[in-house]
Amino acid sequence: MEETVITCAGCGVEIQTEDKQALGYAPKSALERDVIICQRCFRLTHYNEVQDVSLTDDDFLKLLNTLGHTDSLIVKVVDIFDFNGSWLPGLHRFVGNNDVLLVGNKVDLLPKSLKRNRLINWMKKSAKENGLKPVDVLLMSADKGEGVLEIASEIDRLRDGRDVYVVGCTNVGKSTFINRIIKEFGGDTEQLITTSHFPGTTLDMIDIPLDDGSALYDTPGIINHHQMAHYVDKKELKEITPKKEIKPMVFQLNEGQTLYFGGMARFDFVSGDRSSFTCFTSNDLKIHRTKREKADELYKNHLGELLTPPGKESVLDFPPLVKHEFTIKEVKSDIVISGLGWITINDRNVKVEAYAPKGVGVSIRESIIS
């Protein structure tokens, strides 16, 4: 007789009771509970304590590779605040012939002046450029509950009795979205999925039964290493992650001026007439202005102190900043630093430089906020 496999209700990993240091450990007493979670999820939920895991990128990708062999609806969740950083490269190859519903989460972080139809059209265009043609694009705030019921209704219509797989990279809010659905439809709140603002909470497939015998699956978040979240200390991550509506900061800069975003990134106005730049970053992140000729000295002398995060504990392991050059020819272009935010350049014919930690993605796009 085969032994019954028990999985963690919080992250989906297989439960084991022998090795405290290994993935999926839970004390034997935990097996007597109605809802069983591993020690990692327990400590994350109750103490906000993060334990590193041994899973690799290949482990996560193997799980996603199974999607193309299913007959299902794929719900792809992206972080609107970090669309570029939270995109799953090659997703169209994973999903096979299955329909994909694209959902933009964290819409509550963007300014109320945002024209949502413009954002949806931009997301459709960007998805197409990345090889994906979603059946629809919808917006939500999983944390606040905005748009969740409408999306749940659309998922039920589109799935037509099939299973549903919710996919995305780490920290886009997949599990928060699923938990919100469970709460809204009167599910067992003791069986909520473990969530946190730290990347990589879900470690294996977690299935939530649906009324017609199908299931909704939360999948592990794929790690995109070009996101800023993977280059900052876990304790400091919350300082660069917005928690409420962004209040854009407008700077009138002269040629030869520099902005520092804590010690995480740097923006230089290299050449052009006096111009207007609008910064969309966490309002908890302090921005410092200086002359470009003094910027290197400021960084060398004050990184980890005035320029923080990174703080004193993590500054020694922080990667060096790498320069990216851009010549802006169109009005309202965004320079995006993955996971930190973006700077909208409101004028044309200017040259700028953006510095980000080595490995962090820096890109240019048309502005998503008019």
N, C-alpha and C positions, 0 to 999 in steps of 0.2 A: 504494500500500500504506500503510495507516494505521500511524502510529508507536505503538509499545507504550507504554501509560501505566504508569509505575512509582509505586507508593504506598509511603509509609513504613510499615514493619512495626510501628513504635512508636505512632504517633498517627493513621495513616490518610490523611494529607495527600498530595497529588500531589508527587512529587519533581521538582525543577528544579535546574540546575547553573549558572545564569547570574547571578542576583542574590543576593548574600550577605545582603542585608537583608530579602529577601522570604520569604514563607511557603514551606516545603518545600525550602529550599536544602540541597544536599549537594555536596561536592566530587566531581569526576568519578571520582576514585579509589575513592569509596565504591560506585560502580555495579559494581565488580568483585567485591564481596563477595556471599556467598550470601544473607545477610540484610541488606537495605538500610534504613537509618534516616536521617532528616534530621539536620541539625546541631543543631537545637533539642533533639531527643530524646537525641542523643549527649551533649550538654553537661549536660542535665538528669540523665541516668543516671549519668554519670561524675564530674560536678563539682557536682551539685545546684544548677546555675545555671539560672535561669528567664529566658526571653526572652519579652517581650510579643508578642502576635499581633494581626493586623489583622482577624480575624473579628468580626462583630457579632452581637448577639442574634438579629437576623433571619436570619443565615446558619444558626445552629443550629436555629432554629425551622423553617426550610424543610426541613431534613433530617428532623426529626420528623414533619412533615406528610405525608411519603411513607408512613408506617407504615399509615395507614388504607387504602391501596390494595394492601396485601399480604394474603396468607392465611397468617398466622403466629401464633406464641405470643409475647406481650409479657411480658418479665420486668421489673417495675418495682422498682428497688432504692432504699430510703430509708435514711437514717442515723437509727437509733433514738435516738441521743443528741440529734439535732436534727430530729425528725420534721417539725415545722411548717416549718422552714426548708428542708428538703430535698424537700418535696412539689412536684410539677410541676403548677401550676395548669392546668386545662383538659385534663389528660391523656386524659380520657374522650372528648374530641373528636378527639384525634390518632389513637387506636387503632382507630376504626371498630368493626367487629363482632368484632374479634379478642379472644380470651381474655387476661386479664391475671393473672399470678401476682405477688403482692406479697411482696417479700422485705425483711425488716428486717436491716440489717447493723450491725456493731459491738456485738453483744449482750454481748461480753466487757467492754465498758466499764461496764456497769451493775452495781450491787451484787448479790452472790450471793443476797441476801434477796429479790430480785425474783421475783414469782410470774409465770412466763412465760405461763400461760394467761390471766391478767389482761391482760398486755401484748398478746397476740394479739387478744383480744376488743376491747380498746381500739383497736387498729390497724384492725380490721374496721369498727368504728363510725366512726372518723375518716375512713376511705376512703369510706364511704357518704355521710358529710356533705359530702365533696368531690366527689361525683358518680360515684364509681368503685365497682363491685362485683366485686372480685377473685374468681377461682375458688378461691383458697386464700391463706393468709398463713403464711409460714414465717420462721424466725429463723436467723441465722448470724453467724459472725465470719470474714470472708474472710481477714483477716490471720492469724488463728490456725488456720484450716481447720475450725473447728467448724461442723457442719451442712452443709458444702459438698457432700459426697457424697450426702447425703439429698436436697438440693435439686436436684442434677444428675440424680438418678434420677427425681424428680418432673417435672422439665422434660422429660426424654425421654418420660415417659408422656403428659404433657399435649400435647406438640407433635404427636404422632401423625404423624411424618414431615415436618412443616412446618419452615420456617425459624424461628429464634428471634432476637428483637431484645431486647437488654438496655439499658434506658433509665434515666435518672436525672439529677439535677442534678449540678453539679460536686462532687467530693470526697466522694461517698458510697461509693466503693470498687468501682465496676463493673469496672474493668480488673483490680483486684486479685483479684476474684472469678473472672473469666475465666482469669487466669493460674493461679490455684489449680486450676481444673478441668483446664487443660492439663497441669500437673505431675502431678496425681493420676491422670490417665489415660495417662500416658507419652508426652505430646506432645513436640514439638521445643522444648526450653527456649530455644533461640536465637531463637525467634520469639515470645517473650513480649512483651506490650504494655507500653509505657512507663507507669510509675506514679510518683506522688509525692504528697506531702501538700499540694501547691499546686493550686489550682483550675484546671480547663480543660486537662488533659493531652491527652485524646483530641480531635482536631480534625475528624475525618471518620469515616465508617463503616469499621470494620475487620472483615473476615470471616474466620472460622475454619471450614474445611470439616469437615463431619460425615460419618460413615461411609456414610450412605445417600444422599449427594449433596446434601443440604440444608446449610445453614450457620448458624452462630451469629454474630451481629453485635454488636460493641461500638459504641455510638453516642456522639456527643459529649455531654459533660455540659452541660446547660442552666444558664446563670448565673442564680441567684436573688440579686438585688442587695440583698435585705433580710437576707442572712446576714452575720454579723460578719466572716467571712473576707475580705470585699471591702472592709473598712474598716481593715484592719491591714496593716502592712508585712509583706512576704513572709518576711523573716527572723524576725519576731516571731510569725508564725502558729502555730508549733509550741508556743509558750507557752500558748496558749488552747485547743489541740487535745489532748484526753486521749489518752494512749498506753497506759494500763493501767486496771484496774478503779478506778472512782471510789470514794473514801472520803468518804462524806457528812460534812459538818461541820455540827453543830447549834449554833445560837446562841440563847441566852435573851436577848431584847431587851426593854428598857423603852420606853415611848412616848417618841418624840423621839430615837431613836438611828438611826445610819446605818452601812451597810456599803459599802465601796468594793471592787470587784473589779479590782485593779490600777487603771488609769485608764480601763478599758473600759466600766464600768457602775457604777451606784450604786443602792442599795436603801434606802428610808427607811421606818421604822415610824412612821406618822403619829399614829395614835390607837388605843386599846384597852388592855386589861389586859396585863400582862407576858405575852409569848407566845414560843412556840418556832418557830424557822425553821430548815429544813434546806437547806443549799446543795449542789447537785450541779454542780460545775464542775471543770475540770482541776485536779488537785492541785498543779500547778506555778504556778498563778495565786495570787498573794498577796492575802489579804483583810484590809482594815484597818477597824477600828471607830472611830467618833467620835460626838460629839454632833451632832445635826442642825443646831443653830445654828452649828456651826463647820465644817460640811461644805463650804460654798462656798469659804471661805477656804483650807481644806486642798487642795481641788482646784486653786484658782488658783495657790497657792504651790508645789505639789509634783507637778503633772502632768508626767510624763516623767522623774521622779526617784524619789521614794518610791512614787508611783502610776504603775507601769509594768507592761506595755505600755499605751499607745504609748511608745517610747523617745525620746531626744533628737532622733534623726534624722527621725522621722515625726510628732512631736507637732504641728508647725506645720500639717500637712495634715489633722490629725485633726478630724472633724466635731464640732460642739458636742453635748453631751448634751441629749436631749429628755425631758421628764417625761411619764409615763403613770400615771394614777391608777386604783386598784382598791379596791373595797369588798368584803371577803371575808365571805360569809354562810354558806358550807359549810366543814366541817372538811376539811383536806387538799386544798387547791387549789394548783396549780403556776403561778407567774409565770414564763413562758418568755422568755428573751432569745435570739433566734435565733443559733445558732452559738457561744454562750458557755455555755449550760446553763440551769438553772432553780432556783428557790427554792420549796420546799414550805412552805406556811403551815399549821401544824398546829392552829390555833385558828380560831374563827369570830368574826364581828362585830368585825373589825379593818379599819382603813384603811391602805393602803400606797401607796407611789409607787416606780416603777421608772424609772430613767434609762438610756437607751442612746443611742449615736451616732445623729444624724439619718439616717433611712433604714433603720435596723436594726429588724426586726420584734420587737414585744413583745406577748405574748398571755397569756391565762389559760385553764387547762384543769383538768379533774379530775386528781388525782394518778395517775401510772402506777405508783407504788410505794406499796403499802399499809403 
